[in-house]
Amino acid sequence: MNAHEAALARALRKDPPRSGPHRLWKRVSRAVGDVLPKGLYARSLIIIIAPVVLLQSVIAYTFMERHWQLVTKRLSAAVTADVAALIDIYESYPQDKDAEILSRIAGERLNLDLDILKGAKLPAPGPRPFFSILDEALSDEIKRQIRRPFWIDTVGRSNLIEIRVAIPDGVMRITARRSQAYASNSHIFLVWMIGSSLVLLGVAILFLRNQIKPILRLAAVAEGFGKGREIEFRPRGAREVRQAGHAFIEMKRRIERAMEQRTTMLNGVSHDLRTILTRFRLSLALFEQTSEIEDLSRDVDEMSRMLEGYLAFARGDSAEPATPTDMRALLEDLRTDVERLGAHVSAVDLVGAPEVTVRPGAFRRCLFNLASNAARHGETVAISGRLEARAFYVSIDDDGPGVPAESREEVFKPFVRLDDARQDAGGSGLGLAIARDIARAHGGDIVLHDSPLGGLRATVRVPA
């Protein structure tokens, strides 16, 4: 066995081939998962409703199959026995030719209306009802007890049933109340069962909503905290939900404390480094301004800009609160800043509501980093904003050399410089990294595409 075969054997031992039933079960589970709702509230409702519906279905089927049919069958058997007795009496005592005594006995003792239709024939059989327990039970009993040609009508008149049986000199017609042969009040049990189930489900849904609300509230607060928004939150609900809420609050405090400590440390480092750079500037100012001194001054200025960039990237802007911001005014200010950099802004378009909740200083810096990068590499810049569904988009286009598609994710990494014409020769290599970090801190992102102007399009998306 060579090395390749040995590796294949080890892989098969580690992950043996799946059997047919396992693959089928996995496929069915995936299909059911795609159909089921994704929300916790909807799934919880299914967990509550599905067993109740299944239980009610089993009870209803059992009741229909055993109780309702059994009672109807016994009532039909009793009515059929009365009809058979009347036929036997009529044929055994011919002296009552007009059946007046028999009709009186049937009406007074058996609650049946009896008529003798001499010389008549049975009507043509009508269509059988689609679902009628009475029709089936009564027909079976007549066939079993009377054993003569017959015709019945169980649906013509809602509260009566008509039975016609062939006799030697004609037809005997018997009319009975429907309740004598049919358990007509059995549906009340089903109505009560369904009604009580609906009431119980309504109460369960009401309590379930109250239990789900704290979870949804916790999710909204966690999402808002991830977007830099301060939302008041007090844990409520069941014990486990309150525990999760308190754990989130403690985690939030730890994150804020760590960020505060980091900001304090970076402020101290920034102050010390700025002090040293200020000393350099003062010392260089005391020397005679030669070409060497001017080069050193430019180096010090470049170090100051790089230091500010490094500290801004490390510190971030998380301390700034999120507030509703007028996007139209912000984009107009961005246009002015870009024009100061020497680029021509062809258009500033805004579609949708002008106010979006963002951290205005951080978001302005995000857009400025992208716009300044566009102005550095192109001569014409276009800025547009639009509100779609639950997100706000800002697109910045330029007519520069662009960035190859395979390198567009690389430019967002800190200190990464491209080797082509898009290289950021004058910056610290942190502009795009800071911009994406700000966009993601808002719960959004930045993506790069080809621009209609021929260069690069940077699109910023933030939740609205």
C-alpha positions as CSV (number, residue, x, y, z in Angstrom):
1,M,0.0,0.0,0.0
2,N,1.5,3.4,-1.1
3,A,1.2,6.6,0.8
4,H,-1.8,7.8,-1.1
5,E,-3.8,4.6,-0.5
6,A,-2.9,4.7,3.2
7,A,-4.1,8.3,3.5
8,L,-7.3,7.4,1.7
9,A,-7.9,4.5,4.1
10,R,-7.3,6.7,7.1
11,A,-9.8,9.2,5.7
12,L,-12.4,6.5,5.2
13,R,-11.9,5.2,8.7
14,K,-12.2,8.7,10.1
15,D,-15.3,9.6,8.0
16,P,-17.0,6.5,6.6
17,P,-19.4,6.7,3.7
18,R,-22.9,7.7,4.7
19,S,-25.6,5.1,4.2
20,G,-28.6,5.7,2.0
21,P,-31.1,6.2,4.9
22,H,-28.8,8.6,6.6
23,R,-28.5,10.8,3.4
24,L,-32.2,10.6,2.9
25,W,-32.8,11.7,6.5
26,K,-30.3,14.5,6.2
27,R,-32.0,15.7,3.0
28,V,-35.5,15.6,4.6
29,S,-34.2,17.4,7.6
30,R,-32.7,20.2,5.5
31,A,-35.9,20.5,3.5
32,V,-38.0,20.7,6.6
33,G,-35.6,23.3,8.1
34,D,-35.9,25.4,5.0
35,V,-39.7,25.4,5.3
36,L,-39.9,26.1,9.0
37,P,-39.8,29.7,10.2
38,K,-36.5,31.1,11.4
39,G,-37.8,33.2,14.3
40,L,-37.9,32.1,17.9
41,Y,-41.5,33.3,18.4
42,A,-42.8,31.4,15.4
43,R,-40.9,28.2,16.3
44,S,-42.2,28.4,19.9
45,L,-45.7,28.7,18.5
46,I,-45.2,25.6,16.4
47,I,-43.9,23.7,19.5
48,I,-47.1,24.6,21.4
49,I,-49.6,24.3,18.6
50,A,-48.4,21.1,16.9
51,P,-48.9,18.7,19.9
52,V,-52.3,20.3,20.6
53,V,-53.4,19.9,17.0
54,L,-52.1,16.3,16.9
55,L,-53.8,15.4,20.2
56,Q,-57.1,16.9,19.1
57,S,-56.9,15.1,15.8
58,V,-56.4,11.8,17.5
59,I,-59.2,12.4,20.0
60,A,-61.5,13.5,17.2
61,Y,-60.7,10.5,15.1
62,T,-61.2,8.2,18.0
63,F,-64.5,9.8,19.0
64,M,-65.8,9.7,15.4
65,E,-64.6,6.1,14.9
66,R,-65.7,4.6,18.2
67,H,-68.3,6.7,19.9
68,W,-70.2,8.6,17.2
69,Q,-70.4,5.7,14.8
70,L,-71.3,3.2,17.6
71,V,-74.1,5.3,18.9
72,T,-75.5,6.0,15.5
73,K,-75.3,2.3,14.6
74,R,-77.3,1.3,17.7
75,L,-80.0,4.0,17.1
76,S,-80.3,2.9,13.5
77,A,-80.6,-0.7,14.6
78,A,-83.4,0.2,17.0
79,V,-85.4,2.1,14.3
80,T,-84.8,-0.7,11.8
81,A,-86.1,-3.2,14.3
82,D,-89.3,-1.1,14.8
83,V,-89.8,-1.0,11.0
84,A,-89.3,-4.8,10.7
85,A,-91.8,-5.3,13.5
86,L,-94.4,-3.2,11.7
87,I,-93.9,-5.1,8.5
88,D,-94.3,-8.4,10.3
89,I,-97.5,-7.2,12.0
90,Y,-98.9,-5.9,8.7
91,E,-98.3,-9.2,6.9
92,S,-99.4,-11.4,9.9
93,Y,-102.7,-9.6,10.5
94,P,-104.4,-9.0,7.1
95,Q,-107.7,-8.1,8.7
96,D,-106.4,-4.5,9.2
97,K,-106.5,-3.9,5.4
98,D,-106.1,-0.1,5.6
99,A,-103.4,-0.3,8.3
100,E,-105.3,2.3,10.4
101,I,-104.6,0.4,13.7
102,L,-101.0,-0.2,12.7
103,S,-100.5,3.5,11.8
104,R,-102.0,4.5,15.2
105,I,-99.7,2.1,17.1
106,A,-96.7,3.3,15.1
107,G,-97.5,6.9,15.8
108,E,-98.4,6.6,19.5
109,R,-95.9,3.9,20.6
110,L,-93.0,4.2,18.2
111,N,-93.1,7.9,17.1
112,L,-93.2,6.8,13.5
113,D,-95.5,7.9,10.7
114,L,-96.6,4.9,8.6
115,D,-98.3,4.9,5.2
116,I,-99.2,2.0,2.9
117,L,-98.8,2.9,-0.7
118,K,-100.6,0.1,-2.5
119,G,-99.5,-0.6,-6.0
120,A,-96.6,1.8,-5.8
121,K,-93.0,1.0,-6.6
122,L,-89.7,2.1,-5.0
123,P,-88.2,5.4,-6.4
124,A,-85.0,5.3,-8.3
125,P,-81.9,5.2,-6.1
126,G,-80.5,8.7,-5.5
127,P,-76.8,9.6,-5.1
128,R,-75.2,8.6,-1.9
129,P,-74.1,11.4,0.4
130,F,-70.3,12.1,0.4
131,F,-70.0,11.8,4.1
132,S,-73.0,10.4,6.1
133,I,-72.7,8.0,9.0
134,L,-76.5,7.7,9.2
135,D,-77.0,6.7,5.6
136,E,-74.4,3.9,5.8
137,A,-75.5,2.6,9.2
138,L,-79.2,2.6,8.4
139,S,-78.6,0.9,5.0
140,D,-76.5,-1.8,6.6
141,E,-79.2,-2.5,9.3
142,I,-82.1,-2.7,6.8
143,K,-80.1,-5.1,4.7
144,R,-79.3,-7.2,7.8
145,Q,-82.8,-7.2,9.5
146,I,-85.4,-6.7,6.8
147,R,-83.7,-8.2,3.8
148,R,-86.1,-6.6,1.3
149,P,-85.7,-4.0,-1.4
150,F,-85.7,-0.5,0.2
151,W,-85.2,3.1,-0.5
152,I,-84.1,5.7,2.1
153,D,-83.7,9.5,2.1
154,T,-81.5,10.9,4.9
155,V,-80.7,14.3,3.5
156,G,-83.9,15.5,1.8
157,R,-85.4,17.0,4.9
158,S,-82.9,17.9,7.6
159,N,-84.8,16.8,10.6
160,L,-86.6,13.8,9.2
161,I,-85.6,10.5,7.5
162,E,-87.8,8.6,5.1
163,I,-87.7,4.8,4.7
164,R,-89.6,2.9,2.0
165,V,-89.7,-0.9,1.9
166,A,-91.2,-3.1,-0.8
167,I,-94.1,-5.3,0.4
168,P,-96.3,-7.7,-1.7
169,D,-99.1,-5.3,-2.4
170,G,-97.0,-2.0,-2.7
171,V,-94.7,0.0,-0.6
172,M,-94.6,0.8,3.1
173,R,-93.4,4.3,3.8
174,I,-92.1,5.2,7.3
175,T,-91.1,8.7,8.3
176,A,-89.1,9.2,11.6
177,R,-87.3,12.0,13.3
178,R,-83.6,12.2,12.5
179,S,-82.7,12.1,16.2
180,Q,-84.3,8.6,16.5
181,A,-81.6,7.1,14.3
182,Y,-78.7,9.5,14.6
183,A,-76.5,10.9,17.4
184,S,-77.2,14.5,16.3
185,N,-75.8,16.2,19.4
186,S,-72.4,14.5,19.3
187,H,-70.9,17.4,17.4
188,I,-71.3,19.5,20.6
189,F,-68.4,17.5,22.1
190,L,-66.2,18.5,19.1
191,V,-67.3,22.1,19.3
192,W,-66.4,22.2,23.0
193,M,-63.1,20.5,22.4
194,I,-62.1,22.8,19.6
195,G,-63.3,25.9,21.5
196,S,-61.5,25.0,24.7
197,S,-58.3,24.3,22.7
198,L,-58.5,27.7,21.0
199,V,-58.9,29.4,24.4
200,L,-56.0,27.5,25.8
201,L,-53.9,28.3,22.7
202,G,-54.8,32.0,23.0
203,V,-53.7,32.0,26.7
204,A,-50.5,30.1,25.8
205,I,-49.7,32.6,22.9
206,L,-50.3,35.5,25.3
207,F,-47.9,34.1,27.9
208,L,-45.4,33.1,25.2
209,R,-45.3,36.7,23.8
210,N,-44.5,38.0,27.3
211,Q,-41.7,35.4,27.5
212,I,-40.3,36.2,24.1
213,K,-40.3,40.0,24.5
214,P,-37.3,40.0,26.9
215,I,-35.3,37.9,24.6
216,L,-36.0,40.1,21.6
217,R,-35.2,43.1,23.8
218,L,-31.9,41.6,24.7
219,A,-31.1,40.9,21.1
220,A,-32.0,44.5,20.1
221,V,-29.8,45.9,22.9
222,A,-26.9,43.7,21.9
223,E,-27.2,44.7,18.3
224,G,-27.4,48.4,19.2
225,F,-24.3,48.1,21.4
226,G,-22.5,46.5,18.5
227,K,-23.5,49.6,16.4
228,G,-22.3,52.0,19.0
229,R,-25.8,53.0,20.2
230,E,-26.5,53.4,23.9
231,I,-29.9,51.8,24.7
232,E,-31.3,51.6,28.2
233,F,-31.8,48.0,29.2
234,R,-33.2,46.3,32.3
235,P,-33.2,42.4,32.4
236,R,-36.7,41.0,32.7
237,G,-38.5,37.7,32.0
238,A,-37.7,34.2,33.1
239,R,-34.7,33.5,35.4
240,E,-32.5,32.2,32.6
241,V,-33.3,35.2,30.4
242,R,-32.5,37.6,33.3
243,Q,-29.2,35.7,33.8
244,A,-28.4,36.2,30.2
245,G,-29.3,39.9,30.5
246,H,-27.1,40.4,33.6
247,A,-24.3,38.6,31.8
248,F,-24.6,40.9,28.8
249,I,-24.6,44.0,31.1
250,E,-21.4,42.7,32.8
251,M,-19.8,42.0,29.5
252,K,-20.7,45.5,28.3
253,R,-19.2,47.1,31.3
254,R,-16.0,45.1,30.9
255,I,-15.7,46.1,27.3
256,E,-16.4,49.7,28.1
257,R,-13.9,49.6,30.9
258,A,-11.2,48.0,28.7
259,M,-11.9,50.6,26.0
260,E,-11.7,53.4,28.5
261,Q,-8.4,52.1,29.8
262,R,-7.0,51.8,26.3
263,T,-8.1,55.3,25.4
264,T,-6.5,56.7,28.6
265,M,-3.3,54.9,27.9
266,L,-3.2,56.0,24.2
267,N,-3.9,59.6,25.2
268,G,-1.0,59.5,27.6
269,V,1.3,58.0,24.9
270,S,0.0,60.6,22.4
271,H,0.8,63.4,24.7
272,D,4.3,62.2,25.4
273,L,5.1,61.6,21.7
274,R,3.6,65.0,20.7
275,T,5.8,66.6,23.3
276,I,8.9,65.1,21.8
277,L,7.9,66.1,18.3
278,T,7.2,69.6,19.5
279,R,10.7,69.8,20.9
280,F,12.1,68.6,17.5
281,R,10.2,71.4,15.8
282,L,11.4,74.0,18.2
283,S,15.0,72.8,17.9
284,L,14.8,72.8,14.1
285,A,13.3,76.3,14.1
286,L,16.4,77.6,16.0
287,F,18.8,76.4,13.3
288,E,19.5,78.2,10.1
289,Q,16.9,77.2,7.5
290,T,18.9,75.2,5.1
291,S,17.8,72.5,2.7
292,E,18.7,69.8,5.2
293,I,16.8,71.5,8.0
294,E,13.7,71.8,5.7
295,D,13.9,68.1,4.9
296,L,14.1,67.3,8.6
297,S,11.0,69.6,9.3
298,R,9.1,67.7,6.6
299,D,10.1,64.4,8.2
300,V,8.9,65.6,11.6
301,D,5.5,66.7,10.0
302,E,5.2,63.4,8.3
303,M,5.9,61.6,11.7
304,S,3.2,63.7,13.3
305,R,0.7,62.7,10.6
306,M,1.6,59.1,10.9
307,L,1.4,59.2,14.7
308,E,-2.1,60.7,14.5
309,G,-3.1,58.0,12.1
310,Y,-1.7,55.2,14.2
311,L,-3.4,56.5,17.4
312,A,-6.7,57.1,15.6
313,F,-6.7,53.5,14.3
314,A,-5.8,52.1,17.7
315,R,-8.2,54.3,19.6
316,G,-11.2,54.3,17.4
317,D,-14.2,56.6,18.0
318,S,-16.3,54.3,20.2
319,A,-16.8,57.0,22.8
320,E,-18.8,59.2,20.5
321,P,-22.6,58.7,20.9
322,A,-24.8,57.8,17.9
323,T,-27.3,60.6,17.0
324,P,-29.6,61.3,14.1
325,T,-27.4,63.0,11.5
326,D,-28.5,65.0,8.4
327,M,-26.8,63.1,5.6
328,R,-27.4,65.9,3.0
329,A,-25.4,68.4,5.1
330,L,-22.7,65.8,5.8
331,L,-22.3,65.0,2.1
332,E,-22.2,68.7,1.2
333,D,-19.4,69.2,3.8
334,L,-17.6,66.2,2.3
335,R,-17.9,67.8,-1.1
336,T,-16.2,70.9,0.2
337,D,-13.4,68.9,1.8
338,V,-12.8,67.0,-1.4
339,E,-12.6,70.2,-3.5
340,R,-10.1,71.6,-1.1
341,L,-7.9,68.6,-1.9
342,G,-7.9,69.8,-5.5
343,A,-10.3,67.3,-7.1
344,H,-13.4,68.1,-9.1
345,V,-16.7,66.8,-7.6
346,S,-19.0,66.1,-10.5
347,A,-22.2,65.5,-8.5
348,V,-23.6,65.0,-5.0
349,D,-26.9,63.0,-5.1
350,L,-29.0,61.9,-2.2
351,V,-32.1,59.7,-2.5
352,G,-34.3,58.9,0.5
353,A,-34.7,60.3,4.1
354,P,-31.8,62.7,4.9
355,E,-31.5,61.7,8.6
356,V,-29.7,58.5,9.7
357,T,-28.5,57.5,13.2
358,V,-24.7,57.3,13.1
359,R,-21.8,58.6,15.1
360,P,-21.3,61.8,13.1
361,G,-17.6,62.4,13.8
362,A,-16.6,58.8,13.1
363,F,-18.8,58.5,10.0
364,R,-17.5,61.8,8.6
365,R,-14.0,60.5,9.0
366,C,-14.9,57.2,7.3
367,L,-16.3,59.1,4.3
368,F,-13.4,61.6,4.3
369,N,-10.8,58.8,4.2
370,L,-12.5,57.2,1.2
371,A,-13.0,60.6,-0.5
372,S,-9.5,61.7,0.1
373,N,-8.2,58.4,-1.3
374,A,-10.4,59.0,-4.4
375,A,-9.1,62.6,-4.8
376,R,-5.5,61.5,-4.4
377,H,-5.7,59.0,-7.3
378,G,-8.3,60.6,-9.6
379,E,-9.2,64.0,-11.0
380,T,-13.0,63.7,-10.8
381,V,-15.0,62.4,-7.8
382,A,-18.7,61.7,-7.6
383,I,-20.6,61.3,-4.3
384,S,-24.1,59.7,-3.9
385,G,-26.2,58.5,-1.1
386,R,-29.4,56.4,-1.0
387,L,-31.7,54.9,1.5
388,E,-32.9,51.4,0.7
389,A,-35.0,49.2,3.0
390,R,-33.2,49.3,6.4
391,A,-29.7,50.5,5.2
392,F,-28.1,53.7,4.0
393,Y,-25.6,53.6,1.3
394,V,-22.9,56.1,0.3
395,S,-21.0,55.6,-2.9
396,I,-17.8,57.5,-3.8
397,D,-16.6,57.1,-7.4
398,D,-13.3,58.3,-9.0
399,D,-11.7,58.2,-12.5
400,G,-8.4,56.9,-11.2
401,P,-6.5,53.7,-12.1
402,G,-8.7,51.6,-9.9
403,V,-7.8,48.4,-8.0
404,P,-7.6,44.9,-9.4
405,A,-10.5,42.7,-8.2
406,E,-8.2,40.2,-6.6
407,S,-6.6,42.9,-4.5
408,R,-9.6,44.8,-3.2
409,E,-9.7,43.0,0.1
410,E,-6.0,43.5,0.7
411,V,-6.2,47.3,0.6
412,F,-8.3,47.3,3.8
413,K,-5.5,45.6,5.8
414,P,-3.4,48.0,7.9
415,F,0.0,49.1,6.4
416,V,-0.7,47.3,3.2
417,R,0.4,49.1,0.0
418,L,-0.2,48.2,-3.5
419,D,2.5,48.0,-6.1
420,D,0.5,49.6,-8.9
421,A,-0.5,53.1,-9.6
422,R,-3.0,53.1,-6.8
423,Q,-0.2,53.0,-4.1
424,D,-0.8,55.4,-1.3
425,A,2.5,57.1,-1.3
426,G,1.6,60.0,0.9
427,G,-0.3,58.3,3.7
428,S,0.3,55.9,6.5
429,G,-1.5,52.9,5.0
430,L,-4.3,53.1,7.5
431,G,-6.9,55.2,5.8
432,L,-9.0,52.4,4.3
433,A,-8.5,50.2,7.4
434,I,-9.8,53.0,9.6
435,A,-12.7,53.6,7.3
436,R,-13.8,49.9,7.3
437,D,-13.3,49.7,11.0
438,I,-15.7,52.6,11.5
439,A,-18.2,51.2,9.1
440,R,-18.2,47.8,10.8
441,A,-18.5,49.5,14.2
442,H,-21.7,50.9,12.9
443,G,-22.9,47.4,12.0
444,G,-22.2,47.9,8.3
445,D,-19.3,47.4,5.9
446,I,-17.4,48.8,2.9
447,V,-17.1,47.1,-0.5
448,L,-15.2,48.1,-3.6
449,H,-16.5,47.8,-7.2
450,D,-15.6,49.1,-10.6
451,S,-16.8,52.7,-11.0
452,P,-18.8,54.1,-14.0
453,L,-16.2,56.9,-14.1
454,G,-13.6,54.3,-15.0
455,G,-11.8,54.1,-11.7
456,L,-12.9,52.7,-8.3
457,R,-16.2,52.8,-6.5
458,A,-16.3,52.5,-2.6
459,T,-19.7,51.8,-1.2
460,V,-20.3,52.3,2.5
461,R,-23.4,50.6,4.1
462,V,-24.7,51.4,7.5
463,P,-28.0,50.3,9.2
464,A,-30.6,53.0,8.9
